[in-house]
Amino acid sequence: MRFIGHLDMMRYFQKAFRRSGIDIEYSQGFSPHQLISFASPLGVGLTSTGEYMDIFVHSSENSKVMIEKLNQEMAEGVRILSFKKIEDETRRSNAMSLIAAADYEVVLGGLPVAEADFSKAVDAMMKKEQLLITKETKKSVSEVNIRPMIHKMYVTGNKCFMKVACGSSANLRPELVIKALCDANQWSFDALSLSICRREMYAEDKQNGGFISLDDLGEEIL
């Protein structure tokens, strides 16, 4: 599903919910639509094993049955892994407003530098307070420090793992991080050589600090 756009995925799930017979809620008005929303739309060209969707239902069976019903309607490459209930206290904020960070796995293909040298550059960058990029708008050109938005980053073999800001308040694309690092070291950069997979998404853990998986905010329906 790497090259399927967000709106097409929305339509895909709307049809899958209808076929599955799930008692999903609809909006009111002249053009009612299913009450569903993704935590963070996935960019075209990226794959993922950790996407989240909010849905409202009038009634529900247990989590295992709901997962089986939905997976019967899924096309190859799309699987439902979890179906959880969100308590009313958490429900005040949907996943889209809660999301604060995401994990990405980037396969480094076509880099003009050895993997060991790239790994050293990542380690050196993580010890610094700045990683600057040039941001252009219609009215101005400015430098932006994206280092505070990189929570974790390391290299293993030909793969780069990173936890970066993701959400409405701050959002950092993994390919932009790789490009910024290449620019800082005067290496050439080819975005098409990267294979990017989003692994997980997180909300802020306000009680313990750090982050908590969106999946851990819900409870299994027994």
C-alpha positions as CSV (number, residue, x, y, z in Angstrom):
1,M,0.0,0.0,0.0
2,R,3.1,2.2,-0.3
3,F,1.7,4.4,-3.1
4,I,-1.9,4.6,-2.0
5,G,-2.9,8.2,-0.9
6,H,-4.6,9.0,2.4
7,L,-8.0,9.8,0.9
8,D,-8.0,6.5,-1.0
9,M,-7.2,4.7,2.3
10,M,-10.1,6.5,3.9
11,R,-12.5,5.3,1.2
12,Y,-11.1,1.8,1.5
13,F,-11.8,1.6,5.2
14,Q,-15.3,3.1,4.8
15,K,-16.2,0.3,2.4
16,A,-14.5,-2.3,4.6
17,F,-16.6,-1.2,7.6
18,R,-19.8,-1.4,5.7
19,R,-19.0,-4.9,4.4
20,S,-18.0,-6.1,7.9
21,G,-21.4,-5.1,9.3
22,I,-19.8,-3.2,12.2
23,D,-22.3,-0.9,13.9
24,I,-20.4,2.3,13.2
25,E,-21.8,5.7,13.9
26,Y,-22.5,8.3,11.2
27,S,-22.5,12.1,11.4
28,Q,-25.8,14.0,11.3
29,G,-26.9,16.3,8.4
30,F,-27.6,16.1,4.7
31,S,-24.4,14.1,3.9
32,P,-23.8,11.7,6.8
33,H,-20.4,10.1,6.9
34,Q,-18.7,7.5,9.1
35,L,-17.1,8.9,12.2
36,I,-13.5,7.7,11.6
37,S,-10.2,9.5,11.5
38,F,-6.5,8.6,11.3
39,A,-4.1,9.7,14.0
40,S,-1.6,11.0,11.3
41,P,-2.1,10.5,7.5
42,L,0.8,8.5,6.1
43,G,2.7,10.1,3.3
44,V,2.7,8.6,-0.2
45,G,5.8,6.4,-0.7
46,L,6.0,5.3,3.0
47,T,5.0,2.0,4.4
48,S,3.9,1.4,8.0
49,T,3.3,-1.3,10.7
50,G,1.9,1.1,13.3
51,E,-1.1,3.2,12.1
52,Y,-4.0,4.2,14.3
53,M,-7.6,5.1,13.6
54,D,-10.4,6.4,15.8
55,I,-13.8,5.1,15.1
56,F,-17.2,5.6,16.9
57,V,-19.5,2.6,17.2
58,H,-23.0,2.2,18.6
59,S,-22.2,-1.3,19.8
60,S,-19.2,-3.7,19.8
61,E,-18.3,-7.3,20.3
62,N,-15.1,-8.3,22.0
63,S,-11.8,-7.2,20.6
64,K,-10.9,-10.6,19.1
65,V,-14.1,-10.9,17.2
66,M,-13.9,-7.3,15.9
67,I,-10.4,-7.9,14.6
68,E,-11.5,-11.1,12.9
69,K,-14.5,-9.4,11.3
70,L,-12.4,-6.6,9.9
71,N,-9.5,-8.7,8.7
72,Q,-12.0,-10.8,6.6
73,E,-12.6,-7.6,4.6
74,M,-8.9,-6.5,4.3
75,A,-7.0,-6.6,1.1
76,E,-3.5,-8.2,1.0
77,G,-1.0,-5.9,2.8
78,V,-3.5,-4.4,5.2
79,R,-4.2,-6.1,8.6
80,I,-5.9,-5.0,11.8
81,L,-3.7,-5.8,14.7
82,S,-5.6,-4.3,17.7
83,F,-9.1,-3.1,18.5
84,K,-9.4,-1.3,21.9
85,K,-11.9,0.8,23.8
86,I,-10.9,4.3,24.9
87,E,-12.4,5.4,28.2
88,D,-14.4,8.7,28.4
89,E,-11.6,10.5,30.1
90,T,-9.2,9.9,27.3
91,R,-12.0,10.2,24.7
92,R,-12.0,14.0,25.2
93,S,-8.9,14.1,22.9
94,N,-8.8,12.0,19.7
95,A,-5.6,10.3,18.5
96,M,-4.9,13.1,16.0
97,S,-4.7,15.6,18.9
98,L,-2.8,13.3,21.2
99,I,0.0,12.1,18.9
100,A,3.4,13.6,19.8
101,A,6.1,11.4,18.3
102,A,6.6,8.5,15.9
103,D,9.2,5.8,15.3
104,Y,10.6,5.4,11.8
105,E,12.9,2.8,10.2
106,V,14.8,4.1,7.2
107,V,16.7,1.7,4.9
108,L,19.7,3.7,3.6
109,G,20.1,2.9,0.0
110,G,22.5,4.8,-2.3
111,L,24.3,6.9,0.3
112,P,27.6,8.4,-1.0
113,V,29.3,7.4,2.3
114,A,30.1,4.2,4.2
115,E,27.5,3.1,6.7
116,A,30.0,3.3,9.5
117,D,30.8,7.0,8.6
118,F,27.1,7.8,8.5
119,S,26.6,6.2,11.9
120,K,29.4,8.3,13.3
121,A,27.8,11.4,11.9
122,V,24.4,10.5,13.5
123,D,26.1,9.9,16.9
124,A,27.9,13.3,16.6
125,M,24.7,15.1,15.7
126,M,22.8,13.6,18.7
127,K,25.4,15.2,21.0
128,K,24.8,18.6,19.5
129,E,22.0,21.1,20.1
130,Q,21.5,22.2,16.5
131,L,20.7,20.7,13.1
132,L,19.7,23.5,10.8
133,I,17.6,23.3,7.7
134,T,16.6,26.1,5.3
135,K,12.8,26.7,5.3
136,E,11.4,28.6,2.3
137,T,7.9,30.2,2.2
138,K,6.4,32.5,-0.4
139,K,7.4,35.5,1.7
140,S,10.7,34.6,3.3
141,V,13.6,32.2,3.7
142,S,14.8,31.2,7.2
143,E,16.9,28.7,9.1
144,V,15.1,26.3,11.5
145,N,16.7,24.1,14.1
146,I,15.2,20.6,13.9
147,R,17.4,19.0,16.5
148,P,14.9,19.4,19.4
149,M,12.4,17.5,17.3
150,I,14.7,14.4,17.1
151,H,14.2,12.4,20.3
152,K,16.3,9.4,19.3
153,M,18.3,8.3,16.3
154,Y,20.9,5.6,15.7
155,V,22.2,3.4,12.8
156,T,22.4,-0.4,12.7
157,G,23.8,-1.8,9.5
158,N,22.1,-0.2,6.6
159,K,19.1,0.9,8.7
160,C,18.6,4.2,10.5
161,F,16.1,4.2,13.4
162,M,14.6,7.5,14.7
163,K,12.0,8.8,17.0
164,V,10.9,12.2,15.9
165,A,8.2,14.8,16.6
166,C,4.9,13.9,14.9
167,G,1.6,15.8,15.3
168,S,-0.2,19.1,14.9
169,S,2.2,21.1,17.2
170,A,5.4,19.8,15.6
171,N,6.0,17.4,12.8
172,L,9.3,16.2,11.3
173,R,9.6,14.0,8.2
174,P,12.3,11.4,8.4
175,E,13.6,12.1,4.9
176,L,14.2,15.7,6.0
177,V,16.3,14.5,8.9
178,I,18.5,12.4,6.6
179,K,18.8,15.3,4.1
180,A,19.8,17.8,6.8
181,L,22.5,15.4,8.1
182,C,23.8,14.9,4.6
183,D,23.8,18.7,3.9
184,A,25.7,19.3,7.2
185,N,28.4,16.9,6.1
186,Q,28.4,18.0,2.5
187,W,27.2,14.7,1.2
188,S,24.9,14.3,-1.8
189,F,21.3,13.2,-1.1
190,D,18.7,11.3,-3.1
191,A,15.3,11.0,-1.4
192,L,14.3,8.2,-3.8
193,S,17.1,6.0,-2.5
194,L,15.4,5.8,0.9
195,S,12.9,3.2,2.0
196,I,10.9,4.5,5.0
197,C,8.6,2.6,7.3
198,R,6.7,4.1,10.2
199,R,6.8,1.6,13.1
200,E,4.9,3.2,16.0
201,M,3.2,6.4,17.2
202,Y,3.1,7.9,20.7
203,A,1.4,10.3,22.9
204,E,3.1,12.2,25.7
205,D,3.2,10.3,29.0
206,K,2.3,13.1,31.3
207,Q,2.5,11.0,34.4
208,N,5.8,9.3,34.0
209,G,7.5,11.6,31.4
210,G,8.6,10.6,27.9
211,F,6.1,8.9,25.5
212,I,3.5,6.1,25.6
213,S,2.3,4.1,22.7
214,L,-1.2,5.0,21.4
215,D,-2.1,1.4,21.7
216,D,-1.5,1.5,25.5
217,L,-4.1,4.2,25.9
218,G,-6.9,1.7,25.2
219,E,-8.2,-1.4,26.8
220,E,-9.1,-4.8,25.3
221,I,-12.8,-5.5,25.1
222,L,-13.5,-8.8,26.7
